[in-house]
Amino acid sequence: MPDTSAPPTRTAADSRKSRQTRARILETAQRLFAEIGYAAATNPRIAEEAGLTRGAMLYHFPTRDSLVVAAVDYIQAARGRLFEQAVTSAPHGADRTDHAIDSYWRLLREAPFVAFAELEAAARTDDVLRQRLIPAQEAFDRAQVGEHLFDLVQAGQGPRFQASRDLARFMLEGLAHAHLAYDADGRTERLLAIVKRAARMLNRKGGGQDLWED
């Protein structure tokens, strides 16, 4: 008699469909993390938004932790792709420092960056989530911000130039998370201009007198 105990062999179509479903879940998780926050984006809510049954969701991600691990990797990969696109899109003849700062400022408002910032905020009171984020944070710090921002700015190496990149990065990230209660557009524009001038100074493209315009 045939052995009916072994599970059926999955076809290539099944595997492709499974990958597509998994990607839809992770894309939905990323969007909801950015839109409504980590706590509100529960597994059932993500399944509902993705158009899946509870059973289908459990098949791919039986626990919250399994979803979080996959979502962190998915969001990190999305951030990396956006950063690489920014590196290759620099207009010919453009000021590299200005382009780098403008590019990162735009990226910080893209869904993968907003979602990751939400995870970092939630991780302050969630030890498990914090541990899940550490490898992605370290990889982003070294590869994306370290190497790709280096390519954007085309600055040198060493503490001075690292400080230039760090100054631009953390000023922009802080500004992206800030709430400016009045004249938000004007104040943001002025702050971005100051960040650009400070970065050029550290990259030896200007002097201290250039930080403030007359």
C-alpha positions, 0 to 999 in steps of 0.5 A: 500500500502507498505511504500516505504519512509523508507530506505532499511534495510542494510544487514550484508554483506553490513555493512561488505563491508562498514567497509572494504571500510572505512578501505581502505580509512583510510589506503590509507589516512595514506599512502598518508599523510606519502608519499606526505603530508597532503595538497597534500593528498586531499579527491579526491586524497585519493578516487582515490588511494583507487579505489573509485568513488567520490560518494562512498567517499562522502558516507563515508566521506562527508567532509574533517573534517570527514575524518581527525577525523577518520584518526587521530583515525585510525593512533593513533590505528595503532601506539598503536598496533605497540608499543604493538608489540614492548613491547612483542617482546623483546628478552630474556636477551636483554638490556631493555634500548637498546631494547626500544630505538632501537624499538622506532627508528624503529617505527618512520619510520613506516607509522603510525608514519610518517603520524602522524608526518606529521599531527603534522607539518601541524597542526602548521598552521591549527587550526582545525587540531591542535584541532583534534590532541590534544586528540591523542597526549595526549593519546599517551604521557600517554599510549603508550610512558608513559606506554609502553616505561616504560615496554620496559625499565623496569625503575622505577617511578619518575622524574628521570625515566620520564626524561630518557624516555623523553630524549630518546623519544624526541631525537629520534623524533628529529633525525627522523625529521632531515636532516643530510647532510653528513655521515648520517648513521655514525652520526645516529649510534653515536647519538643512542649510546649516547642516550642509555648511557644517558638513562642508566645513568638516570636509575642508570645503569651507571655513568657520565663517561660512557656517552663517550667511550674512 
